Structures are given as structure tokens and as C-alpha cells.
């Protein structure tokens, strides 16, 4: 997905994920779970990510340590089965569920009075690709926030 606002009216937010905060571009959505993009999603030779890349999530969560929660992850699942609201994107690839932290900052990045949402279920894109009729496809580099 595009993160350059000159290409369209993309309305993404910069959302803090994990601990310490890792900021990611995310589209507001109606998906059942938020979707974070793992930093390896755009590193394979078959990935087609728009450049420049936004910040991507680095696995190695410290959130479960500071919150006292138990780190849990699911087996891989097929991206097409992830969420009915994104079916028009014709997703391919894989993802998995994990529990992690989201930090809500009043006033955005650098704002005060953080509110921590610990142990929230999130989806992780390992290599989810949006596919268009005619064969073009783009690797997701922007996530979805749903709370």
C-alpha cells in the first residue's frame, strides 16, 4: 500500500505498537483485529512494497515483560481467511495472531498521558499481498488499526 500522501487521500495514523514503542503507519479499519506488518514482510525478493518503507514491526516483543502478560502466538493462517471486511483486497500470503501492546497517545506521536492496551490480540502480516484484477499485486507495508 502507498504511504506517500501525494498519491492519494490516504488517511493513515502513526500507531505505537509493542514495548518500547514501534511506530507503524496504520489505516483506521473495521477489521476484527489490528494488523501489524512484520519487518521481514518486505525483505523477500518476491515482495513488492512501495518505497520508501514506513516503520515496520520488529518481532522480539518486550511488552509482555513490562505488563506481566504471557506472550502467545498462533500458527500461520492463510491471509484470504483473515477478515471478511478486507475480502475486496484479495489478500494472499500468510499471517498469524499474537498478543501484544498498543499505546494510545493523546495528541499523536510524542503526546502525553499514554494509555496502554496490554495483551490485545493483533494479527501480524508476514507477507500479505493485495491483488488486483489483471495480476498486479503489492505487499502490505501499512497496517490496520481496529480497537
C-alpha positions as CSV (number, residue, x, y, z in Angstrom):
1,X,0.0,0.0,0.0
2,X,1.1,3.6,-0.6
3,X,2.4,5.6,2.3
4,X,3.3,8.7,0.2
5,X,0.3,11.0,0.7
6,X,1.0,12.7,-2.7
7,X,-0.5,9.6,-4.4
8,X,-3.9,9.9,-2.9
9,X,-6.1,10.8,0.0
10,X,-4.7,8.1,2.3
11,X,-5.7,8.6,5.9
12,X,-3.2,6.7,8.0
13,X,-2.2,7.3,11.5
14,X,1.1,6.6,13.2
15,X,0.3,4.0,15.9
16,X,2.6,2.8,18.7
17,X,2.9,-1.0,19.0
18,X,4.9,-3.1,21.4
19,X,7.4,-2.0,24.0
20,X,9.5,0.0,23.6
21,X,7.1,1.8,21.2
22,X,7.5,0.9,17.5
23,X,5.5,3.4,15.4
24,X,3.7,2.0,12.3
25,X,1.5,3.5,9.7
26,X,-2.0,2.1,10.0
27,X,-5.3,2.7,8.3
28,X,-8.3,3.0,10.5
29,X,-10.5,0.0,9.8
30,X,-13.4,-2.2,10.8
31,X,-11.3,-5.3,10.9
32,X,-11.8,-7.7,13.9
33,X,-8.1,-7.3,15.0
34,X,-5.5,-4.7,14.2
35,X,-2.8,-5.8,11.7
36,X,0.9,-5.0,12.2
37,X,3.4,-5.5,9.5
38,X,6.5,-7.5,10.4
39,X,9.8,-6.1,9.2
40,X,10.5,-9.3,7.2
41,X,7.4,-8.8,5.0
42,X,9.2,-6.5,2.6
43,X,12.6,-8.3,2.7
44,X,12.0,-11.3,0.4
45,X,12.8,-11.0,-3.3
46,X,9.2,-11.7,-4.2
47,X,7.9,-8.7,-2.1
48,X,6.7,-5.7,-3.9
49,X,6.5,-2.9,-1.3
50,X,6.1,0.7,-2.2
51,X,9.1,2.8,-1.3
52,X,10.1,4.5,0.9
53,X,9.2,1.9,3.5
54,X,7.5,3.1,6.7
55,X,8.5,1.8,10.1
56,X,7.8,-2.0,10.3
57,X,7.4,-4.1,13.4
58,X,10.5,-6.0,14.7
59,X,9.5,-9.2,16.4
60,X,11.0,-9.5,19.8
61,X,8.4,-8.0,22.0
62,X,9.2,-6.6,25.3
63,X,5.6,-5.7,26.0
64,X,4.8,-9.0,27.7
65,X,7.7,-8.4,30.1
66,X,6.6,-5.0,31.3
67,X,2.9,-5.9,31.5
68,X,3.4,-9.3,33.2
69,X,1.4,-11.0,30.4
70,X,2.2,-14.2,28.7
71,X,3.4,-13.9,25.1
72,X,1.2,-16.0,22.8
73,X,1.3,-16.6,19.1
74,X,-0.9,-18.7,16.8
75,X,0.1,-21.0,14.0
76,X,0.3,-19.4,10.5
77,X,-3.0,-18.8,8.7
78,X,-3.9,-18.0,5.1
79,X,-4.3,-14.3,4.5
80,X,-7.5,-14.8,2.5
81,X,-9.2,-16.2,5.6
82,X,-8.1,-13.3,7.9
83,X,-11.1,-10.9,8.0
84,X,-14.2,-10.6,5.8
85,X,-14.0,-6.8,5.7
86,X,-10.8,-6.9,3.7
87,X,-12.1,-9.5,1.2
88,X,-12.1,-6.9,-1.7
89,X,-8.3,-6.7,-1.3
90,X,-8.0,-10.3,-2.4
91,X,-5.2,-10.9,0.1
92,X,-2.7,-13.7,-0.4
93,X,0.2,-14.8,1.8
94,X,0.3,-15.7,5.5
95,X,-0.2,-14.1,8.9
96,X,-0.6,-15.1,12.5
97,X,-2.2,-13.9,15.7
98,X,-0.3,-12.6,18.6
99,X,-0.9,-10.8,21.9
100,X,0.9,-7.5,22.2
101,X,0.7,-3.9,23.4
102,X,-0.8,-0.9,21.7
103,X,-0.1,2.5,23.3
104,X,-2.7,5.3,22.7
105,X,-1.1,8.7,22.8
106,X,-3.2,11.8,23.2
107,X,-2.1,14.2,20.5
108,X,-0.3,11.5,18.5
109,X,3.3,10.5,18.4
110,X,5.2,12.2,21.3
111,X,1.9,13.1,23.0
112,X,1.4,12.8,26.8
113,X,-0.7,10.6,29.0
114,X,-0.2,7.3,27.3
115,X,-2.9,4.7,27.7
116,X,-1.7,1.1,27.4
117,X,-3.7,-1.7,25.9
118,X,-1.8,-4.7,27.0
119,X,-2.3,-8.3,25.7
120,X,-4.6,-7.2,22.8
121,X,-5.0,-9.7,20.1
122,X,-3.3,-8.5,16.9
123,X,-2.7,-10.0,13.5
124,X,0.8,-10.0,12.1
125,X,1.4,-9.8,8.4
126,X,4.4,-11.9,7.4
127,X,3.9,-11.4,3.7
128,X,0.3,-10.4,2.9
129,X,-0.2,-9.2,-0.6
130,X,-3.1,-7.1,-2.1
131,X,-4.0,-8.5,-5.5
132,X,-5.7,-6.6,-8.3
133,X,-7.5,-7.9,-11.3
134,X,-5.0,-8.4,-14.2
135,X,-2.3,-9.8,-12.0
136,X,-0.7,-6.7,-10.2
137,X,-0.1,-7.2,-6.5
138,X,1.5,-5.2,-3.8
139,X,2.9,-6.4,-0.4
140,X,1.2,-4.7,2.5
141,X,3.5,-2.2,4.3
142,X,0.8,-0.3,6.0
143,X,-1.3,-2.0,8.7
144,X,-4.8,-1.6,10.0
145,X,-5.9,-0.3,13.4
146,X,-9.1,-1.6,15.0
147,X,-9.9,-1.1,18.6
